[in-house]
Amino acid sequence: MTTTYVAQGSMALLVTAGSLMIAAAVLPGLVIERITALQSAALRATAPVEPLPPG
């Protein structure tokens, strides 16, 4: 039977590292979603342009 010893505090470090990796994976998605919403709002806010007179 093999026994594995884990240093004290290493489990907390693993949990913290895992949490940071999840946050690093989610954050770019939220940033892209926010940028897309801002671009969509900017496109809707454009003022209408009157056509040029003929001639």
DSSP file (Angstrom, degrees, kcal/mol; ACC not computed):
  #  RESIDUE AA STRUCTURE BP1 BP2  ACC     N-H-->O    O-->H-N    N-H-->O    O-->H-N    TCO  KAPPA ALPHA  PHI   PSI    X-CA   Y-CA   Z-CA
    1    1 A M              0   0    0      0, 0.0     2,-0.5     0, 0.0     0, 0.0   0.000 360.0 360.0 360.0 133.2    0.0    0.0    0.0
    2    2 A T        -     0   0    0      2,-0.0     2,-0.5     0, 0.0     0, 0.0  -0.832 360.0-157.7-101.5 131.8    1.3    3.4   -1.0
    3    3 A T        -     0   0    0     -2,-0.5     2,-0.5     2,-0.0     0, 0.0  -0.921   3.4-156.2-109.4 130.6    0.8    6.4    1.3
    4    4 A T        -     0   0    0     -2,-0.5     2,-0.4     2,-0.0    -2,-0.0  -0.919   6.2-154.2-107.8 126.6    1.0    9.9   -0.1
    5    5 A Y        -     0   0    0     -2,-0.5     2,-0.5     0, 0.0    -2,-0.0  -0.836   5.2-157.8-101.0 136.1    1.9   12.7    2.2
    6    6 A V        -     0   0    0     -2,-0.4     3,-0.1     0, 0.0     5,-0.1  -0.940  21.9-116.9-114.8 132.6    0.7   16.2    1.4
    7    7 A A    >   -     0   0    0     -2,-0.5     3,-1.8     1,-0.1     4,-0.4  -0.328  41.1 -94.1 -65.2 147.3    2.4   19.3    2.9
    8    8 A Q  T 3  S+     0   0    0      1,-0.3    -1,-0.1     2,-0.1     0, 0.0  -0.379 110.2  18.4 -63.0 136.5    0.3   21.4    5.2
    9    9 A G  T 3> S+     0   0    0     -3,-0.1     4,-1.8    -2,-0.1    -1,-0.3   0.281  92.2 106.7  88.3 -11.9   -1.4   24.3    3.3
   10   10 A S  H <> S+     0   0    0     -3,-1.8     4,-2.3     1,-0.2     5,-0.1   0.839  75.9  55.3 -71.9 -29.4   -0.9   22.7   -0.1
   11   11 A M  H  > S+     0   0    0     -4,-0.4     4,-2.5     2,-0.2    -1,-0.2   0.911 107.5  49.5 -67.1 -40.7   -4.6   21.9   -0.4
   12   12 A A  H  > S+     0   0    0      1,-0.2     4,-2.4     2,-0.2    -1,-0.2   0.894 110.9  50.7 -62.6 -38.9   -5.5   25.6    0.3
   13   13 A L  H  X S+     0   0    0     -4,-1.8     4,-2.6     2,-0.2    -2,-0.2   0.902 110.0  49.3 -65.3 -40.9   -3.0   26.5   -2.4
   14   14 A L  H  X S+     0   0    0     -4,-2.3     4,-2.4     2,-0.2    -2,-0.2   0.907 111.9  48.2 -64.9 -41.7   -4.6   24.1   -4.9
   15   15 A V  H  X S+     0   0    0     -4,-2.5     4,-2.4     2,-0.2    -2,-0.2   0.914 113.1  48.2 -64.7 -42.6   -8.1   25.4   -4.2
   16   16 A T  H  X S+     0   0    0     -4,-2.4     4,-2.3     2,-0.2    -2,-0.2   0.920 112.1  48.9 -63.5 -44.1   -6.9   29.0   -4.6
   17   17 A A  H  X S+     0   0    0     -4,-2.6     4,-2.1     1,-0.2    -2,-0.2   0.901 111.3  50.1 -63.6 -40.5   -5.1   28.1   -7.8
   18   18 A G  H  X S+     0   0    0     -4,-2.4     4,-2.1     2,-0.2    -1,-0.2   0.907 110.2  50.1 -63.5 -42.0   -8.2   26.3   -9.1
   19   19 A S  H  X S+     0   0    0     -4,-2.4     4,-2.4     1,-0.2    -2,-0.2   0.904 110.5  49.8 -63.1 -41.4  -10.4   29.3   -8.3
   20   20 A L  H  X S+     0   0    0     -4,-2.3     4,-2.3     1,-0.2    -1,-0.2   0.871 109.2  51.9 -66.3 -36.2   -8.1   31.7  -10.0
   21   21 A M  H  X S+     0   0    0     -4,-2.1     4,-1.4     2,-0.2    -1,-0.2   0.895 109.9  49.0 -67.4 -38.9   -8.0   29.5  -13.1
   22   22 A I  H  X S+     0   0    0     -4,-2.1     4,-2.0     2,-0.2     3,-0.3   0.930 112.3  48.4 -64.5 -44.1  -11.8   29.5  -13.2
   23   23 A A  H  X S+     0   0    0     -4,-2.4     4,-2.6     1,-0.2    -2,-0.2   0.891 109.3  53.2 -62.4 -39.0  -11.9   33.2  -12.8
   24   24 A A  H  < S+     0   0    0     -4,-2.3    -1,-0.2     1,-0.2    -2,-0.2   0.789 110.9  47.6 -67.3 -26.8   -9.3   33.6  -15.6
   25   25 A A  H  X S+     0   0    0     -4,-1.4     4,-0.5    -3,-0.3    -1,-0.2   0.830 116.4  42.2 -80.9 -33.0  -11.5   31.5  -17.9
   26   26 A V  H  X S+     0   0    0     -4,-2.0     4,-1.8     1,-0.1     3,-0.4   0.855 101.4  68.6 -82.5 -37.1  -14.7   33.4  -17.1
   27   27 A L  H  X S+     0   0    0     -4,-2.6     4,-2.4     1,-0.2     5,-0.2   0.880  95.9  51.5 -56.6 -47.0  -13.4   37.0  -17.2
   28   28 A P  H  > S+     0   0    0      0, 0.0     4,-2.5     0, 0.0    -1,-0.2   0.886 108.8  53.2 -59.9 -35.9  -12.6   37.2  -20.9
   29   29 A G  H  X S+     0   0    0     -4,-0.5     4,-2.2    -3,-0.4    -2,-0.2   0.910 110.0  47.0 -63.5 -41.2  -16.2   36.0  -21.7
   30   30 A L  H  X S+     0   0    0     -4,-1.8     4,-2.2     2,-0.2    -1,-0.2   0.886 111.9  50.6 -67.3 -38.6  -17.7   38.7  -19.5
   31   31 A V  H  X S+     0   0    0     -4,-2.4     4,-2.5     2,-0.2    -2,-0.2   0.926 111.2  48.0 -64.8 -44.4  -15.4   41.4  -21.1
   32   32 A I  H  X S+     0   0    0     -4,-2.5     4,-2.4     1,-0.2    -2,-0.2   0.903 111.2  51.2 -63.0 -41.1  -16.4   40.3  -24.6
   33   33 A E  H  X S+     0   0    0     -4,-2.2     4,-2.0    -5,-0.2    -1,-0.2   0.907 111.4  47.7 -62.3 -41.6  -20.1   40.3  -23.7
   34   34 A R  H  X S+     0   0    0     -4,-2.2     4,-2.3     2,-0.2    -2,-0.2   0.916 111.7  49.1 -66.6 -43.9  -19.7   43.9  -22.2
   35   35 A I  H  X S+     0   0    0     -4,-2.5     4,-2.5     1,-0.2    -2,-0.2   0.910 110.6  51.3 -62.5 -41.8  -17.9   45.2  -25.3
   36   36 A T  H  X S+     0   0    0     -4,-2.4     4,-2.3     1,-0.2    -1,-0.2   0.899 109.7  49.9 -62.5 -41.0  -20.5   43.7  -27.6
   37   37 A A  H  X S+     0   0    0     -4,-2.0     4,-2.2     2,-0.2    -1,-0.2   0.904 111.2  48.9 -64.6 -41.0  -23.3   45.3  -25.6
   38   38 A L  H  X S+     0   0    0     -4,-2.3     4,-2.2     2,-0.2    -2,-0.2   0.903 111.5  49.0 -66.0 -40.4  -21.6   48.7  -25.8
   39   39 A Q  H  X S+     0   0    0     -4,-2.5     4,-2.1     2,-0.2    -2,-0.2   0.901 110.6  50.9 -64.8 -40.1  -21.0   48.4  -29.5
   40   40 A S  H  X S+     0   0    0     -4,-2.3     4,-1.7     1,-0.2    -2,-0.2   0.909 110.8  48.3 -64.0 -42.4  -24.7   47.4  -30.0
   41   41 A A  H  X S+     0   0    0     -4,-2.2     4,-1.2     1,-0.2    -1,-0.2   0.881 110.5  52.0 -65.4 -37.8  -25.8   50.5  -28.0
   42   42 A A  H  < S+     0   0    0     -4,-2.2     4,-0.3     1,-0.2    -2,-0.2   0.881 107.7  51.5 -67.5 -37.2  -23.5   52.7  -30.0
   43   43 A L  H >< S+     0   0    0     -4,-2.1     3,-0.8     1,-0.2    -1,-0.2   0.861 110.4  48.7 -68.2 -34.3  -24.9   51.5  -33.3
   44   44 A R  H 3< S+     0   0    0     -4,-1.7    -1,-0.2     1,-0.2    -2,-0.2   0.740 105.8  59.9 -74.4 -22.0  -28.5   52.1  -32.2
   45   45 A A  T 3< S+     0   0    0     -4,-1.2    -1,-0.2    -3,-0.2    -2,-0.2   0.422  74.5 120.7 -89.0   1.1  -27.5   55.7  -31.0
   46   46 A T    <   -     0   0    0     -3,-0.8     3,-0.0    -4,-0.3    -3,-0.0  -0.410  66.3-118.8 -69.3 141.6  -26.4   57.0  -34.4
   47   47 A A        -     0   0    0     -2,-0.1    -1,-0.1     1,-0.1     2,-0.1  -0.547  30.8-105.7 -79.3 142.3  -28.3   60.0  -35.6
   48   48 A P        -     0   0    0      0, 0.0     2,-0.5     0, 0.0    -1,-0.1  -0.405  31.8-137.5 -67.2 145.2  -30.1   59.6  -38.9
   49   49 A V        -     0   0    0     -2,-0.1    -3,-0.0    -3,-0.0     0, 0.0  -0.886  11.4-130.0-107.4 132.1  -28.5   61.3  -41.9
   50   50 A E        -     0   0    0     -2,-0.5     2,-0.0     1,-0.1     0, 0.0  -0.557  31.5-106.9 -78.3 144.5  -30.6   63.3  -44.4
   51   51 A P        -     0   0    0      0, 0.0    -1,-0.1     0, 0.0     0, 0.0  -0.323  37.9-100.0 -68.4 153.8  -30.0   62.4  -48.0
   52   52 A L        -     0   0    0      1,-0.1     3,-0.1    -2,-0.0     0, 0.0  -0.420  42.0-103.0 -69.6 147.1  -28.1   64.9  -50.2
   53   53 A P        -     0   0    0      0, 0.0    -1,-0.1     0, 0.0    -3,-0.0  -0.435  46.0 -97.9 -68.5 147.3  -30.2   67.1  -52.4
   54   54 A P              0   0    0      0, 0.0     0, 0.0     0, 0.0     0, 0.0  -0.318 360.0 360.0 -65.9 146.9  -30.3   66.1  -56.1
   55   55 A G              0   0    0     -3,-0.1    -3,-0.0    -2,-0.0     0, 0.0   0.429 360.0 360.0  97.6 360.0  -27.9   67.8  -58.5
